[in-house]
């Protein structure tokens, strides 16, 4: 629902915060001062974090940025403070936090003991308001008329000292979050969607961490090239050896050994050190120093009894891929097709992305195994049990019930 681009004035480029970029809070004296200022501020608190994804194994926050009216911007280095930030935690308590794409930041904030009492997610708000592009920079430009200086989001934020242009970038990420929140709240209210958004924000705020994957090694990129159970065992063994080493060194696994090298070793099945070192990447100097780790992993996989090899087609806890439904269960395939059509109509009518209207996985599960006794009430109960919010149920239950009954 973006407005006509030709009618908008040229956005104002922001390269630094309006009050300048503050010094990083890296001492307990500075922490006490910043915490007091935040506690004395007013209104919601804009919050963001910077991690070192792609560089470090952990997903911890290496910088926490907050901004509040009356207090300005605070850039906190939790590493320098050994994560002892009790006064900072207290200063943010009982206050609404404003984040963009909160699901990316809440886990590392929780590791520091930071939990919002109330939450407003500007990315999610933008989706519910009907905006097709919801990146922070895009929404700020579209709704506030400013263009943010970008470019360091994928940097190694574990680096010390942090360069000044990185700190400028980090401070700008919270500079306009609260004004953006206010515009989006007004837009949602005007569209009659504010209560929907509040339900979504609360569900996001209290959501538990996702359970660990049963077999995370199966997500190795390129694993489809490995055709045999013995080869899959090699992938698993190498993946687990890499994961252990990456965790010990706090290095991103892909920097310890690329997925492509794991797959290549699994496909070629090197029998000795010379054969392993002949493969690309493994012949490099850094890999030669730890070749015994990789060779041990390959040999352990080669010696596994047949009964301990991975299943090439592991069982799933949900329905099969939808492209197989027509053969496996034509009636279920018809239910899914009707459900998708009905939900698409609702999504278009209310200008809400269909994936935000109802989680696709929940739709598939409900269509694959609908309630034994079909009614609007039993379908609503099934959706509720699957985590759907009340506004989603109210919008979708009738068309979904019709689809499940085969009368759509």
C-alpha positions, 0 to 999 in steps of 0.5 A: 500500500505504498504511496505514489513515489513520484508524489513524495519529496526526496528523503533526507539522508541521515548519516549521524544521529541528530544529537551525535553518536554517544560514547559506548557505555563500557564502564560501571560508572557510565552504566550507572549514569546511562541507566539513571537517564533512561529511567528518568526518560519518558515514553517507549524505549527503542531497542536494537542489538548487534550480533556477529552472525557469520563470525561467531558461534554464539548469537550473543549481543555484542552491542545493545542500542536504546533510545528514549525521549529525555534520555537520548541514545545509549550504546551499551557494550555488555562484553566490557561489563561482563554482562553485569548490567542490573541497573540497565535492566531495571531502567528498562523495566515496566516500559514498552519496547519498540523493536524492528523484527523483534524475533531476531533480537529478543533471544540475545536480549533474554540472555542478558536478562532483558525482557520487555514488559510490553512490545511493539514490533515495527516490522510486524506492524508494517506487515499488518498495515499492508506494506509490501516492503517492511525493512526498517530503512524502507518504512522510515523513508516511506513514512518519515521521509528520512533515508538511513545510512546503512551498510554494517549490519553483517559486520563482525560486531565482536571486533574491538574497538568498534569503528566510529562509522559502525557506531553511527550506523548502530545509533541510527537504527534506534534514532527513528524507531519510536516516531515510526512506531507512532505513525504505524500505530495510527495507521493500524488504528485507522484500518481497524487492525490495532487490536490484531497487532497488539495480540501479535506483539504479545504472542511474540513477547511471551513465545518460548524459544523454539525447541532444538532440531532433532537432527540439525546436521540434515540442514547441511547445504548441498546434502541432497548430493549425498545418496547413501546412508553411509554418506549421510553418516559421514555428513553427520559425523563431520557436522558434529565434529565441526560443531564441537570445534566451532563451539569451543572456539566461538567461531561460526561453523561455516568458517571452521569448515564450509558445508560444501567441504563436508558434502564433498568428503561424504561423497568421495569417501576419502580412505586416508589422510592423503586422499582427504588432503587432496580435496579442496579446502582440506588441503589449505594450511589451516585445515592441514593442522586439524586434519586428524579431526576430520579424518577421525570423523570420516573413519567413525562414519565408515565403521558404523554398523548398518543398523546405526546409519541415518535413515535416508528418509527420516520420519516427519512429525507433520504432513508430507510435502504438499506436492505429494498430497494428491497421490497420498490423500486426494481428499486432503489435497482438495481441502488444502487447495480450497483452504488456500483459496479462501485464505487468499481471498481474506488476505487480499480483502484485509491487505494482510500477508497470507502468512500473517493471516494464518501460519502456513504450517498450521493450515497444512496440519489442519487440512491433513488431519482435520478435527474428527467432528467438523464444526466452526467450534472444533476448527477454532479449537484446532487453530487455537491449539496450534497457536493461532491468535483470536483475531486470526481465528475470527477472520478465517474459521468460517472459510476454513471450516467450509474448505475442510467440509469439502463444500468450498 
